[in-house]
């Protein structure tokens, strides 16, 4: 079970990134999700998987920035990748860690 403090810290981190990236988050939810770490809608709604809360905050940042950038770039093309690199540096390292965690969850 995730503590209320951890959930609040995560939501605060989302807010910090949203401010930095100038994204207007209309609604923010943290809930169990079966197949995704997060999702977003064009109307400003964000959902994050509760499983993220048990991970290292550098992985939080990867998923948060990943989703927030989709408000500007709807795909994972060159522009999205360059924005990820601009904000997180070697984001592929966090991406690989997250894929590893996902593999461990399914096995």
Beta strands, then each sheet from edge to edge (+ up, - down):
strand 1: 27-31
strand 2: 38-40
strand 3: 45-49
sheet 1: 1+ 3+ 2-
end
